Amino acid sequence: MKERVFHCINVEQFDYAFLEEICDLADKIREISRTKAGMEYLASTLNHKRAMLYFVQPSTRTFLSFYSACQMLGIKCAEVRDPKTSSEIKGESEEDTVRTFSLYFDLIIMRHPRANFAEKIAYLLNKTDHPVPVINAGSGKDQHPTQALLDIYTLRRSFMHRGGVAQKKIAFVGDLRRGRTVRSLAKLLTQFEEMKLYFVAPAEYQIGEDIIAFLEQNKTEYEITDDFEKVVPEVDAIYMTRLQDEWDQEEGGHVDIDIERYSFQRRHLDLLKPDGIIMHPLPRRTEIAAEVDGDPRAAYWRQVRNGMYIRVALIAGIFQRDRKILEYYLSNNL
Ligand code: NCD
């Protein structure tokens, strides 16, 4: 029988217990990686594996954090970032290109503009003699499951002394309709008790009906508004996003709205709760003023760092090295 492979495609796969486990593991990996011996141990855990990073949409952080995560585990990486350099230019289908990767590599990490492409590839590979795990590193306007994991991890660390993620009020601000990070995180937050989510955007960029239906199905409270200033003092976390205008052309043009109304300026710091946090998946434009960066409540650079650890934990879990890493942690009295 073929070995069962674990793909990471969308956030509907994750339940509360999984979130707890992966965040705990990421914390322990963080501790282990503080010493040279710990780093050497981690780098020995998967040094017989190879990964393909297939990123045919722009990326800085997600690409580099997966790259670093693989390096931490000793996994050797190759990359295709521009389809023009692969045989796609000769007329090969993307499906055939990715199937080829599965014959050389043990893991495929992919970012693609089509919403369901990663899922399709996982399904296709499952039917071949050589299925390898697929991780979705961003699929069109739809999902970004590993960003949602790092966001949960950041919320959990930020609210560690305030009872964790449950019962928090979280506002999403910006282009919510086309922002895949928002869509994935909003869905994942339904795993926590008594949350309230706020969607702050002009009507043109409001959150999709499918997400609202998902929240209702899962009995998560929400509010839809365009009043940013009113929401800032009410929430525990504020998740800023940029305008996703790379989709304008395909959608038939640009909608002209005053996006400055949806930006976090220095003066908003006085409105935010003393223990509230500001998040952003990055890259940012003008949604958060640079003067905000120095405030301890600015969590977006911490998010970047957390992204690396949670991805190490995810990949270790996919290759069933989580237990071994926990044993190392315990036997070294960390
Ligand atoms: C986001 C993305 O690609 O969806 N970036 C990221 O992965 N951290 C957000 C964005 O591009 O606005």
Residues whose N, C-alpha, C, O or C-beta is under 5 A from the ligand:
A	BS01	NCD	R61 T62 G138 H144 R180 T181 R242 P281 L282 P283
